[in-house]
Amino acid sequence: MPDETPARMTAREAVTLLTGPAGFAEHLPPPRELPADGPLGWAGYDAARERARTRTGEEESVVYGTGVVGDRACVLLSFEFGFLGGSLGQRTGDRLEAAYALALTRRLPLLALVATGGSRMQEGMVALTQLQRVAAAATRLRAAGLPQIAVVRDPTTGGGWATVGAGADVVLALPGAQVGFAGSRVRPADADPYAYSAEGQFAAGQVDAVVPADELAATVTHWLRALGPHVAAGAQPSGTGPRDPSGAPEADAPGAGAPDAAPPRPHDPPPAAPVPRALPVPSAPAVPSATARLPETGREAVARARDARRPRAEAYLADYFAVRLPLHGDRCGGTDPGLLCGFGLRADGGAVAYVAQCGTATRPAGYRTAARTIRLADRLGVPVLTLVDTPGAANDAEAERAGAGAAIAETFAAIAAARVPVTTLVIGEGGSGGALALAAPGNTHVTADSYFSVIAPELAAAILKRPPSETGATADQLRLRPQDLVDLGFARSIVG
């Protein structure tokens, strides 16, 4: 496997980048004896491990422990690429499983700093099955409602990417990092290298953000605050404290990585996200600005919702949050720039997950990203805010091939299954099922510049074989105005 290059951070440098020089207390799993030259008896394996120890100062390809990033306590694990290419062997699996168990026992988020070439070939199938151990440990942590954040460094490939990296709730990447399941020596010779880069994975919706190293600590701190658990590091939850003055690693008890290390704890339901305030419509020259006056007709309601001057999702989110942390992509290779998803921090520090339509036809990748966001918020006990504004779901052939119906169904199901409160504000067009998929039953509010309808009035008139001159009358029949939506019991209130 390739040696570390000077441009690559060591495992401990990566930790220090986030915690500072005194913010990390290393742990060790119970010792494991291996046969000479490993489980396969691979000639020269012990000598290769000894050279790696001498070169890096590490006993294995992963270090882990507790630490503080910003003001948030967490469990950190960091790969040492200089130790046999950061590969995963049986002892690596011991450390990874112990790190997840430590996070589970202490009710802390897990932060993985990944740089690996994959499974260690000198240990054969024993090495490969460590991926199953990692997946099981991550599943236990997920079931307990604790977040997992991965920072993928250069390179992150193979099984390490397919478990610790891509399996995290939030995936951040350092610029220029090689990221992909296939490493550089095993992919097709004519493969596009961009597809295997941090930037390429971001474009494909597999990475949530590409973050420069000098911004990483602040970004991770924001994410830890948003995802919780919402206990500041100063409280030192569940035994998290300063590093032993001797600097010696803390030994974890035997069995610390066992499946029954700690039972899941359900979250108490959080308070609902506050309803955003209605934003005014800026005036165009020589045109009076719109006010909170309600539309008199269905045609007027539709015209106001389609007014290009009306505030869109970006404006509402900027007004609502002090900090926004985007979740990018559906993890199936798709993105939708017309749907904004993520977590945000309000001025009082409260965390809210958001899903916001931007006035365009929502694509299948958008719905899948929305469902991903809602499910994550539900698992972590974070309330959800949705902003509805779409003429409807994308209905072109490409959208059908991408699974529009299944993606919309997934979003309906995510909201229906949510145990956390979901708050919805309709800020513009509410176009049929493509909009309703993001609306909270019983907690939907509307602005004066919005409408919601089973179908656009133009399409309804066409289906009924009415002339275009009767579109306005059809809009009135549909009872799609804000005040109609309240009268019908669909909306709880008109905001503003």
C-alpha positions as semicolon CSV with decimal commas, in nm:
position;residue;x (nm);y (nm);z (nm)
1;M;0,000;0,000;0,000
2;P;0,126;0,353;-0,070
3;D;0,320;0,540;0,195
4;E;0,203;0,861;0,352
5;T;0,306;1,177;0,170
6;P;0,408;1,503;0,345
7;A;0,085;1,668;0,227
8;R;-0,128;1,426;0,429
9;M;-0,211;1,491;0,793
10;T;-0,129;1,221;1,043
11;A;-0,409;1,080;1,255
12;R;-0,310;1,294;1,552
13;E;-0,265;1,607;1,343
14;A;-0,618;1,562;1,217
15;V;-0,747;1,530;1,574
16;T;-0,549;1,834;1,690
17;L;-0,685;2,038;1,400
18;L;-1,027;2,000;1,561
19;T;-0,959;1,971;1,934
20;G;-0,645;2,177;1,987
21;P;-0,336;2,034;2,158
22;A;-0,500;1,942;2,492
23;G;-0,850;1,843;2,390
24;F;-0,811;1,467;2,330
25;A;-0,792;1,175;2,575
26;E;-0,686;0,858;2,397
27;H;-0,845;0,521;2,474
28;L;-0,728;0,169;2,398
29;P;-0,930;-0,151;2,349
30;P;-0,846;-0,468;2,540
31;P;-0,529;-0,624;2,392
32;R;-0,556;-0,897;2,130
33;E;-0,280;-1,144;2,054
34;L;-0,229;-1,233;1,688
35;P;-0,045;-1,537;1,553
36;A;0,291;-1,487;1,388
37;D;0,247;-1,295;1,060
38;G;-0,125;-1,257;1,129
39;P;-0,423;-1,485;1,077
40;L;-0,307;-1,593;0,731
41;G;0,059;-1,639;0,822
42;W;0,144;-1,386;0,549
43;A;0,523;-1,388;0,518
44;G;0,672;-1,055;0,620
45;Y;0,350;-0,915;0,772
46;D;0,496;-0,877;1,123
47;A;0,798;-0,699;0,978
48;A;0,574;-0,465;0,778
49;R;0,377;-0,381;1,093
50;E;0,700;-0,310;1,281
51;R;0,820;-0,075;1,007
52;A;0,483;0,101;1,019
53;R;0,512;0,140;1,397
54;T;0,861;0,283;1,365
55;R;0,759;0,524;1,089
56;T;0,439;0,654;1,249
57;G;0,476;0,595;1,622
58;E;0,136;0,423;1,620
59;E;0,044;0,069;1,718
60;E;-0,240;0,047;1,466
61;S;-0,403;0,237;1,180
62;V;-0,667;0,402;1,403
63;V;-0,648;0,606;1,722
64;Y;-0,961;0,692;1,920
65;G;-1,074;0,859;2,239
66;T;-1,282;1,138;2,385
67;G;-1,232;1,502;2,302
68;V;-1,382;1,848;2,282
69;V;-1,443;2,029;1,955
70;G;-1,537;2,389;2,015
71;D;-1,760;2,354;2,320
72;R;-1,893;2,005;2,238
73;A;-1,778;1,674;2,380
74;C;-1,753;1,383;2,140
75;V;-1,575;1,057;2,065
76;L;-1,316;1,093;1,791
77;L;-1,154;0,824;1,582
78;S;-0,882;0,906;1,335
79;F;-0,710;0,693;1,071
80;E;-0,332;0,693;1,030
81;F;-0,272;0,645;0,659
82;G;0,101;0,606;0,719
83;F;0,030;0,279;0,899
84;L;-0,013;0,032;0,613
85;G;-0,226;0,276;0,417
86;G;-0,478;0,322;0,698
87;S;-0,602;-0,027;0,621
88;L;-0,850;-0,219;0,834
89;G;-0,727;-0,533;1,008
90;Q;-0,862;-0,725;1,304
91;R;-0,703;-0,495;1,560
92;T;-0,830;-0,195;1,365
93;G;-1,175;-0,346;1,395
94;D;-1,125;-0,376;1,771
95;R;-1,051;-0,004;1,791
96;L;-1,333;0,101;1,565
97;E;-1,589;-0,112;1,749
98;A;-1,460;0,018;2,083
99;A;-1,490;0,379;1,962
100;Y;-1,855;0,332;1,866
101;A;-1,921;0,154;2,198
102;L;-1,756;0,439;2,389
103;A;-1,984;0,688;2,216
104;L;-2,284;0,468;2,296
105;T;-2,193;0,424;2,662
106;R;-2,122;0,792;2,719
107;R;-2,410;0,921;2,504
108;L;-2,176;1,123;2,283
109;P;-2,166;1,192;1,908
110;L;-1,902;1,010;1,706
111;L;-1,666;1,205;1,483
112;A;-1,462;0,998;1,236
113;L;-1,158;1,144;1,057
114;V;-1,111;0,898;0,776
115;A;-0,807;0,828;0,555
116;T;-0,785;0,467;0,445
117;G;-0,716;0,244;0,150
118;G;-0,964;-0,021;0,263
119;S;-0,931;-0,371;0,406
120;R;-0,585;-0,511;0,485
121;M;-0,504;-0,779;0,232
122;Q;-0,243;-0,945;0,457
123;E;-0,530;-1,053;0,685
124;G;-0,760;-1,168;0,405
125;M;-1,122;-1,245;0,493
126;V;-1,054;-1,176;0,860
127;A;-0,983;-0,816;0,760
128;L;-1,279;-0,794;0,525
129;T;-1,526;-0,903;0,793
130;Q;-1,425;-0,605;1,007
131;L;-1,659;-0,407;0,784
132;Q;-1,948;-0,608;0,927
133;R;-1,833;-0,528;1,280
134;V;-1,820;-0,158;1,198
135;A;-2,163;-0,164;1,034
136;A;-2,314;-0,336;1,337
137;A;-2,153;-0,089;1,579
138;A;-2,274;0,206;1,373
139;T;-2,625;0,060;1,366
140;R;-2,631;0,034;1,745
141;L;-2,524;0,396;1,776
142;R;-2,787;0,501;1,524
143;A;-3,059;0,313;1,711
144;A;-2,962;0,497;2,029
145;G;-3,028;0,833;1,862
146;L;-2,667;0,949;1,856
147;P;-2,518;1,131;1,555
148;Q;-2,223;1,025;1,343
149;I;-2,014;1,275;1,147
150;A;-1,740;1,176;0,905
151;V;-1,462;1,398;0,773
152;V;-1,307;1,225;0,474
153;R;-0,941;1,302;0,413
154;D;-0,705;1,202;0,134
155;P;-0,748;0,922;0,044
156;T;-1,071;0,760;0,161
157;T;-1,147;0,450;-0,041
158;G;-1,265;0,091;-0,020
159;G;-1,451;-0,051;0,276
160;G;-1,354;0,238;0,503
161;W;-1,545;0,474;0,276
162;A;-1,834;0,230;0,246
163;T;-1,877;0,203;0,625
164;V;-1,724;0,470;0,848
165;G;-1,731;0,738;0,577
166;A;-2,040;0,709;0,360
167;G;-2,234;0,547;0,643
168;A;-2,224;0,859;0,860
169;D;-2,520;1,092;0,904
170;V;-2,318;1,389;0,779
171;V;-2,021;1,358;0,544
172;L;-1,773;1,643;0,513
173;A;-1,468;1,627;0,285
174;L;-1,139;1,809;0,264
175;P;-1,072;1,977;-0,073
176;G;-0,896;1,764;-0,330
177;A;-0,928;1,442;-0,132
178;Q;-0,956;1,117;-0,324
179;V;-1,290;0,971;-0,220
180;G;-1,455;0,661;-0,364
181;F;-1,514;0,292;-0,322
182;A;-1,259;0,205;-0,589
183;G;-0,902;0,306;-0,510
184;S;-0,667;0,446;-0,772
185;R;-0,502;0,109;-0,843
186;V;-0,821;-0,093;-0,892
187;R;-1,050;0,134;-1,092
188;P;-1,077;0,124;-1,474
189;A;-0,782;0,285;-1,650
190;D;-1,006;0,529;-1,838
191;A;-1,218;0,625;-1,536
192;D;-1,287;0,996;-1,487
193;P;-1,075;1,097;-1,184
194;Y;-1,325;1,373;-1,094
195;A;-1,580;1,107;-1,000
196;Y;-1,339;0,983;-0,732
197;S;-1,270;1,325;-0,581
198;A;-1,430;1,510;-0,292
199;E;-1,570;1,763;-0,536
200;G;-1,705;1,494;-0,766
201;Q;-1,871;1,313;-0,478
202;F;-2,029;1,642;-0,371
203;A;-2,164;1,698;-0,720
204;A;-2,314;1,348;-0,709
205;G;-2,483;1,411;-0,374
206;Q;-2,261;1,172;-0,175
207;V;-2,087;1,442;0,031
208;D;-2,267;1,718;0,218
209;A;-1,993;1,982;0,199
210;V;-1,632;2,027;0,092
211;V;-1,471;2,221;0,377
212;P;-1,123;2,381;0,375
213;A;-0,903;2,266;0,663
214;D;-0,896;2,610;0,825
215;E;-1,277;2,612;0,842
216;L;-1,319;2,256;0,958
217;A;-1,319;2,310;1,336
218;A;-1,586;2,580;1,319
219;T;-1,800;2,377;1,078
220;V;-1,781;2,060;1,287
221;T;-1,861;2,259;1,603
222;H;-2,177;2,394;1,439
223;W;-2,277;2,043;1,332
224;L;-2,221;1,903;1,680
225;R;-2,437;2,179;1,825
226;A;-2,711;2,116;1,572
227;L;-2,720;1,737;1,591
228;G;-2,682;1,702;1,967
229;P;-2,707;1,553;2,217
230;H;-2,757;1,905;2,345
231;V;-2,513;1,900;2,638
232;A;-2,218;2,141;2,642
233;A;-1,870;1,999;2,693
234;G;-1,831;2,192;3,017
235;A;-2,088;1,961;3,175
236;Q;-1,859;1,664;3,103
237;P;-2,143;1,419;3,035
238;S;-2,109;1,053;3,130
239;G;-1,753;1,067;3,249
240;T;-1,603;1,279;2,971
241;G;-1,330;1,487;3,126
242;P;-0,984;1,628;3,068
243;R;-0,698;1,408;2,955
244;D;-0,505;1,210;3,213
245;P;-0,210;1,435;3,318
246;S;0,028;1,148;3,254
247;G;-0,077;1,142;2,888
248;A;-0,131;0,766;2,905
249;P;-0,418;0,628;2,698
250;E;-0,720;0,507;2,894
251;A;-0,783;0,134;2,861
252;D;-1,142;0,038;2,784
253;A;-1,284;-0,250;2,983
254;P;-1,306;-0,594;2,823
255;G;-1,637;-0,632;2,643
256;A;-1,668;-0,257;2,587
257;G;-1,741;-0,322;2,223
258;A;-2,009;-0,582;2,285
259;P;-2,351;-0,535;2,123
260;D;-2,516;-0,483;2,464
261;A;-2,278;-0,206;2,572
262;A;-2,567;0,035;2,634
263;P;-2,939;0,027;2,561
264;P;-3,099;0,277;2,326
265;R;-3,268;0,573;2,491
266;P;-3,561;0,739;2,318
267;H;-3,563;1,115;2,299
268;D;-3,820;1,325;2,476
269;P;-4,027;1,500;2,209
270;P;-3,883;1,848;2,148
271;P;-4,100;2,158;2,120
272;A;-4,225;2,234;1,771
273;A;-4,024;2,467;1,552
274;P;-4,164;2,821;1,570
275;V;-4,363;2,933;1,267
276;P;-4,153;3,176;1,059
277;R;-4,277;3,530;1,029
278;A;-4,418;3,638;0,695
279;L;-4,178;3,847;0,490
280;P;-4,299;4,150;0,297
281;V;-4,299;4,160;-0,081
282;P;-4,056;4,429;-0,201
283;S;-4,207;4,700;-0,419
284;A;-4,128;4,717;-0,787
285;P;-4,088;5,071;-0,928
286;A;-4,422;5,248;-0,961
287;V;-4,603;4,939;-0,825
288;P;-4,755;4,948;-0,476
289;S;-4,611;4,683;-0,249
290;A;-4,825;4,390;-0,156
291;T;-4,951;4,386;0,202
292;A;-5,101;4,123;0,425
293;R;-5,438;4,196;0,262
294;L;-5,592;3,866;0,163
295;P;-5,663;3,793;-0,204
296;E;-6,022;3,853;-0,306
297;T;-6,031;3,587;-0,577
298;G;-5,867;3,259;-0,659
299;R;-5,703;3,414;-0,964
300;E;-5,548;3,685;-0,745
301;A;-5,420;3,426;-0,498
302;V;-5,244;3,237;-0,775
303;A;-5,101;3,557;-0,927
304;R;-4,960;3,669;-0,593
305;A;-4,802;3,330;-0,526
306;R;-4,639;3,341;-0,870
307;D;-4,516;3,700;-0,836
308;A;-4,143;3,703;-0,905
309;R;-4,094;3,969;-0,636
310;R;-4,232;3,749;-0,359
311;P;-3,973;3,631;-0,102
312;R;-3,849;3,279;-0,165
313;A;-3,708;3,009;0,060
314;E;-3,359;3,158;0,076
315;A;-3,497;3,478;0,227
316;Y;-3,710;3,291;0,480
317;L;-3,424;3,066;0,588
318;A;-3,185;3,360;0,620
319;D;-3,439;3,540;0,839
320;Y;-3,510;3,231;1,052
321;F;-3,161;3,093;1,121
322;A;-2,836;3,235;1,255
323;V;-2,640;2,939;1,111
324;R;-2,737;2,699;0,831
325;L;-2,573;2,361;0,771
326;P;-2,681;2,208;0,440
327;L;-2,742;1,839;0,379
328;H;-2,661;1,779;0,015
329;G;-2,790;1,500;-0,204
330;D;-3,003;1,189;-0,181
331;R;-2,710;0,943;-0,146
332;C;-2,832;0,777;-0,466
333;G;-2,635;0,997;-0,707
334;G;-2,890;1,279;-0,730
335;T;-2,928;1,639;-0,621
336;D;-3,201;1,900;-0,661
337;P;-3,096;2,266;-0,641
338;G;-3,462;2,359;-0,608
339;L;-3,492;2,199;-0,264
340;L;-3,283;2,317;0,032
341;C;-3,231;2,073;0,318
342;G;-3,023;2,072;0,632
343;F;-3,004;2,170;0,996
344;G;-2,992;2,520;1,133
345;L;-2,923;2,700;1,459
346;R;-3,151;2,984;1,562
347;A;-3,030;3,295;1,744
348;D;-3,112;3,132;2,080
349;G;-2,904;2,825;1,989
350;G;-3,204;2,603;1,922
351;A;-3,162;2,344;1,648
352;V;-3,422;2,291;1,375
353;A;-3,402;2,073;1,064
354;Y;-3,535;2,234;0,748
355;V;-3,669;2,128;0,410
356;A;-3,751;2,418;0,179
357;Q;-3,886;2,423;-0,174
358;C;-3,759;2,711;-0,388
359;G;-4,051;2,760;-0,628
360;T;-3,941;2,507;-0,888
361;A;-4,082;2,165;-0,973
362;T;-3,933;1,930;-0,714
363;R;-3,732;1,641;-0,856
364;P;-3,708;1,285;-0,720
365;A;-3,363;1,352;-0,575
366;G;-3,512;1,644;-0,385
367;Y;-3,782;1,430;-0,227
368;R;-3,530;1,164;-0,130
369;T;-3,305;1,428;0,026
370;A;-3,606;1,566;0,213
371;A;-3,694;1,221;0,345
372;R;-3,332;1,168;0,449
373;T;-3,335;1,496;0,641
374;I;-3,667;1,430;0,815
375;R;-3,568;1,078;0,919
376;L;-3,236;1,201;1,060
377;A;-3,407;1,481;1,255
378;D;-3,660;1,232;1,390
379;R;-3,389;0,992;1,504
380;L;-3,196;1,272;1,678
381;G;-3,498;1,439;1,836
382;V;-3,475;1,765;1,640
383;P;-3,794;1,945;1,528
384;V;-3,852;1,999;1,156
385;L;-3,958;2,304;0,956
386;T;-4,081;2,268;0,599
387;L;-4,138;2,556;0,358
388;V;-4,376;2,468;0,075
389;D;-4,340;2,646;-0,258
390;T;-4,367;2,445;-0,579
391;P;-4,595;2,431;-0,883
392;G;-4,576;2,054;-0,832
393;A;-4,351;1,756;-0,868
394;A;-4,134;1,732;-1,178
395;N;-4,328;1,534;-1,439
396;D;-4,082;1,492;-1,726
397;A;-3,962;1,153;-1,851
398;E;-3,634;1,182;-1,667
399;A;-3,821;1,234;-1,339
400;E;-4,029;0,923;-1,404
401;R;-3,719;0,717;-1,476
402;A;-3,565;0,848;-1,152
403;G;-3,860;0,718;-0,951
404;A;-4,078;1,024;-0,892
405;G;-4,367;0,827;-0,746
406;A;-4,151;0,625;-0,508
407;A;-3,959;0,937;-0,396
408;I;-4,281;1,127;-0,320
409;A;-4,416;0,824;-0,133
410;E;-4,096;0,813;0,071
411;T;-4,143;1,177;0,173
412;F;-4,508;1,127;0,271
413;A;-4,399;0,830;0,482
414;A;-4,114;1,019;0,651
415;I;-4,348;1,292;0,772
416;A;-4,618;1,043;0,870
417;A;-4,369;0,841;1,076
418;A;-4,199;1,139;1,242
419;R;-4,219;1,140;1,621
420;V;-4,078;1,492;1,637
421;P;-4,309;1,783;1,557
422;V;-4,312;1,908;1,198
423;T;-4,411;2,269;1,127
424;T;-4,505;2,378;0,775
425;L;-4,538;2,726;0,625
426;V;-4,670;2,760;0,271
427;I;-4,487;3,062;0,131
428;G;-4,597;3,046;-0,233
429;E;-4,739;2,782;-0,460
430;G;-4,889;2,467;-0,315
431;G;-4,907;2,253;-0,624
432;S;-5,096;1,931;-0,555
433;G;-4,930;1,617;-0,416
434;G;-4,580;1,741;-0,493
435;A;-4,638;2,014;-0,233
436;L;-4,856;1,815;0,004
437;A;-4,577;1,558;0,053
438;L;-4,393;1,821;0,260
439;A;-4,694;1,955;0,452
440;A;-4,744;1,864;0,818
441;P;-5,093;1,729;0,890
442;G;-5,249;1,950;1,157
443;N;-4,961;2,198;1,173
444;T;-4,959;2,375;0,837
445;H;-4,971;2,754;0,817
446;V;-4,997;2,980;0,512
447;T;-4,892;3,330;0,414
448;A;-5,120;3,581;0,245
449;D;-4,917;3,535;-0,075
450;S;-4,981;3,163;-0,110
451;Y;-5,231;2,915;-0,242
452;F;-5,278;2,538;-0,220
453;S;-5,476;2,334;-0,467
454;V;-5,542;1,980;-0,575
455;I;-5,448;2,095;-0,925
456;A;-5,342;2,419;-1,095
457;P;-5,651;2,608;-1,212
458;E;-5,527;2,617;-1,572
459;L;-5,497;2,238;-1,578
460;A;-5,831;2,194;-1,407
461;A;-6,000;2,410;-1,671
462;A;-5,831;2,213;-1,948
463;I;-5,941;1,879;-1,800
464;L;-6,296;2,012;-1,771
465;K;-6,276;2,135;-2,132
466;R;-6,337;2,493;-2,027
467;P;-6,202;2,787;-2,229
468;P;-5,906;2,979;-2,083
469;S;-6,143;3,266;-2,002
470;E;-6,296;3,047;-1,729
471;T;-5,968;2,978;-1,548
472;G;-6,045;3,244;-1,289
473;A;-6,386;3,098;-1,214
474;T;-6,226;2,755;-1,185
475;A;-5,974;2,892;-0,936
476;D;-6,261;3,025;-0,727
477;Q;-6,432;2,686;-0,735
478;L;-6,116;2,515;-0,614
479;R;-6,119;2,732;-0,299
480;L;-5,742;2,763;-0,297
481;R;-5,701;3,106;-0,128
482;P;-5,530;3,129;0,214
483;Q;-5,858;3,205;0,390
484;D;-6,024;2,913;0,210
485;L;-5,751;2,681;0,336
486;V;-5,819;2,788;0,695
487;D;-6,195;2,752;0,650
488;L;-6,148;2,402;0,507
489;G;-5,938;2,300;0,807
490;F;-5,621;2,240;0,604
491;A;-5,430;2,539;0,746
492;R;-5,417;2,642;1,111
493;S;-5,347;3,008;1,052
494;I;-5,256;3,282;0,807
495;V;-4,916;3,419;0,907
496;G;-4,864;3,793;0,883
